[in-house]
Amino acid sequence: LTVATLRLPSAWTNRSEFTNLPDSTDPAQFLAVLRDSVIVATTRIVAHWNNSAFTRRFTAPDDINSLSASPNGDLIVSTAKAVFRDGVALSHKWPAPISGHASSSVFVVFLNEQGFGYLTNDNLTLADINSPASNQFTDISIDALGWVWVATHTDGGYGGQGVSYFDGAMWHSMTT
């Protein structure tokens, strides 16, 4: 950090030495700092830097979608099916596939089509988010009552989530 600018490639040291990692050609997708150690995650492997190479710390049973270090020093890894604290799966039944998480003084988990929730003492509280099922509108109309009706995009991807309407207080969605 004593260089004049961090924009120069010569100011950086590239750490790519993977030891005992079968997917060493798999790129690092997530990074966290836990105490004094750098932690990286590839598709399914979590490794830490031990001053000479990255060494395997944990292998996830499914693809990793998030990695973080909690303030109390726990390493948190999530996949679509589970959340792991220091390599041990939390004994919680998730109401939807997990798309990621964030760890600070509160542990927040992001759930597909459910929004997000926070976990305290193994109790999940879902945030009450009221919105249409999709934000990709192909048409918008206002009826005689002043309700806003939207049709969603149907061209693959995340679109095609049906019809939603806003009655002035709440969104309601009609989907398959």
C-alpha positions as CSV (number, residue, x, y, z in Angstrom):
1,L,0.0,0.0,0.0
2,T,3.0,2.3,-0.2
3,V,2.9,2.6,-4.0
4,A,1.8,5.9,-5.6
5,T,-1.2,4.2,-7.4
6,L,-2.9,0.8,-7.2
7,R,-3.8,1.1,-10.9
8,L,-0.4,-0.3,-12.0
9,P,-0.3,-4.0,-12.5
10,S,3.3,-4.0,-11.0
11,A,1.8,-2.9,-7.7
12,W,-0.1,-6.1,-7.3
13,T,0.9,-9.7,-6.5
14,N,-1.2,-12.4,-8.2
15,R,-1.9,-15.4,-5.9
16,S,-2.9,-18.4,-8.0
17,E,-1.1,-21.2,-6.3
18,F,-3.7,-23.8,-5.4
19,T,-2.6,-26.7,-3.3
20,N,-4.7,-29.9,-3.1
21,L,-7.5,-28.4,-5.1
22,P,-8.9,-30.6,-7.8
23,D,-10.5,-27.7,-9.6
24,S,-7.5,-25.4,-9.6
25,T,-8.4,-24.2,-13.1
26,D,-11.8,-23.0,-11.8
27,P,-11.5,-19.3,-11.1
28,A,-12.0,-17.7,-7.7
29,Q,-15.6,-16.4,-7.6
30,F,-15.8,-15.0,-4.0
31,L,-13.4,-13.5,-1.6
32,A,-13.6,-12.8,2.2
33,V,-11.1,-11.8,4.9
34,L,-11.4,-13.9,8.0
35,R,-9.2,-12.7,10.9
36,D,-5.8,-12.4,9.2
37,S,-6.5,-14.9,6.4
38,V,-7.7,-14.4,2.8
39,I,-10.5,-16.9,1.9
40,V,-11.5,-17.6,-1.7
41,A,-14.2,-19.8,-3.1
42,T,-14.3,-21.4,-6.5
43,T,-17.4,-23.2,-7.8
44,R,-17.5,-25.7,-4.9
45,I,-14.2,-25.3,-3.0
46,V,-13.3,-22.8,-0.2
47,A,-9.6,-22.3,0.4
48,H,-7.5,-20.0,2.6
49,W,-4.1,-18.4,2.0
50,N,-1.5,-19.9,4.3
51,N,1.4,-17.5,3.3
52,S,2.6,-19.8,0.5
53,A,-0.4,-21.3,-1.2
54,F,-4.2,-21.6,-1.1
55,T,-5.2,-24.7,0.9
56,R,-8.6,-26.4,0.9
57,R,-10.7,-25.5,3.8
58,F,-14.2,-26.8,2.8
59,T,-15.8,-28.5,-0.2
60,A,-19.5,-27.7,-0.7
61,P,-21.9,-30.3,-2.0
62,D,-23.4,-27.9,-4.5
63,D,-22.3,-24.7,-6.3
64,I,-21.4,-21.9,-4.0
65,N,-23.4,-18.7,-4.5
66,S,-22.0,-16.6,-1.6
67,L,-19.1,-16.4,0.9
68,S,-18.7,-14.1,3.9
69,A,-17.0,-13.7,7.2
70,S,-19.2,-12.8,10.1
71,P,-18.2,-10.2,12.7
72,N,-17.7,-13.0,15.3
73,G,-15.2,-14.9,13.1
74,D,-17.4,-17.5,11.4
75,L,-16.9,-18.4,7.8
76,I,-20.3,-18.5,6.1
77,V,-20.9,-20.3,2.7
78,S,-24.2,-20.6,1.0
79,T,-25.4,-22.8,-1.9
80,A,-28.9,-23.0,-3.4
81,K,-29.9,-25.7,-0.8
82,A,-28.0,-24.8,2.4
83,V,-26.0,-22.4,4.5
84,F,-22.8,-23.6,6.1
85,R,-21.1,-22.0,9.2
86,D,-17.5,-23.1,9.4
87,G,-18.2,-26.1,7.2
88,V,-21.3,-27.3,9.1
89,A,-24.8,-26.9,7.5
90,L,-27.2,-24.9,9.5
91,S,-30.2,-27.1,10.5
92,H,-32.8,-24.8,9.0
93,K,-35.4,-25.6,6.4
94,W,-35.4,-22.9,3.8
95,P,-38.7,-22.0,2.1
96,A,-37.1,-21.4,-1.3
97,P,-33.8,-21.9,-3.0
98,I,-31.1,-19.6,-1.6
99,S,-29.6,-17.1,-4.1
100,G,-27.0,-15.7,-1.7
101,H,-26.4,-14.1,1.7
102,A,-24.9,-11.2,3.6
103,S,-23.3,-11.4,7.0
104,S,-22.9,-8.5,9.4
105,S,-24.4,-8.0,12.8
106,V,-27.5,-9.6,11.2
107,F,-27.4,-12.6,8.9
108,V,-29.5,-12.0,5.8
109,V,-30.4,-14.7,3.3
110,F,-31.7,-14.0,-0.2
111,L,-34.4,-16.5,-1.3
112,N,-35.5,-17.0,-4.9
113,E,-39.0,-15.4,-5.5
114,Q,-39.3,-14.9,-1.7
115,G,-37.2,-11.7,-1.3
116,F,-35.0,-11.9,1.8
117,G,-35.1,-12.8,5.4
118,Y,-32.9,-12.5,8.5
119,L,-31.9,-15.3,10.8
120,T,-31.7,-14.9,14.5
121,N,-31.3,-17.9,16.9
122,D,-32.2,-20.2,14.0
123,N,-35.5,-18.4,13.3
124,L,-36.0,-17.0,9.8
125,T,-38.1,-13.9,9.6
126,L,-39.0,-13.0,6.0
127,A,-39.1,-9.3,5.0
128,D,-42.5,-8.2,3.9
129,I,-41.8,-6.9,0.4
130,N,-44.8,-6.0,-1.7
131,S,-44.1,-5.8,-5.4
132,P,-45.1,-7.3,-8.7
133,A,-43.7,-10.7,-9.6
134,S,-41.5,-9.1,-12.3
135,N,-40.2,-5.7,-13.2
136,Q,-40.1,-6.4,-16.9
137,F,-43.4,-4.9,-18.1
138,T,-44.6,-5.2,-21.7
139,D,-47.8,-3.2,-21.0
140,I,-49.3,-1.0,-18.4
141,S,-52.9,0.0,-18.0
142,I,-55.0,1.9,-15.5
143,D,-58.6,0.7,-14.9
144,A,-61.7,2.7,-13.9
145,L,-60.9,2.2,-10.2
146,G,-57.4,3.7,-10.7
147,W,-55.7,0.4,-10.3
148,V,-52.5,-0.1,-12.2
149,W,-52.3,-3.4,-14.2
150,V,-49.1,-4.7,-15.7
151,A,-48.3,-7.6,-18.1
152,T,-44.8,-9.0,-17.8
153,H,-42.2,-9.7,-20.5
154,T,-42.5,-13.2,-22.1
155,D,-39.2,-13.5,-23.9
156,G,-37.5,-16.0,-21.7
157,G,-35.1,-15.2,-18.9
158,Y,-36.7,-13.8,-15.7
159,G,-39.7,-12.4,-17.5
160,G,-43.1,-14.0,-18.2
161,Q,-44.3,-13.8,-14.6
162,G,-48.0,-13.3,-15.4
163,V,-50.1,-10.3,-14.7
164,S,-49.9,-8.0,-11.6
165,Y,-52.0,-5.1,-10.4
166,F,-51.7,-2.4,-7.8
167,D,-54.9,-1.5,-5.9
168,G,-53.5,1.7,-4.4
169,A,-52.1,-0.1,-1.3
170,M,-50.8,-3.6,-2.3
171,W,-49.5,-5.4,-5.4
172,H,-51.3,-8.6,-6.3
173,S,-49.8,-11.1,-8.8
174,M,-51.5,-13.7,-10.9
175,T,-49.0,-16.3,-12.1
176,T,-49.0,-19.9,-13.3
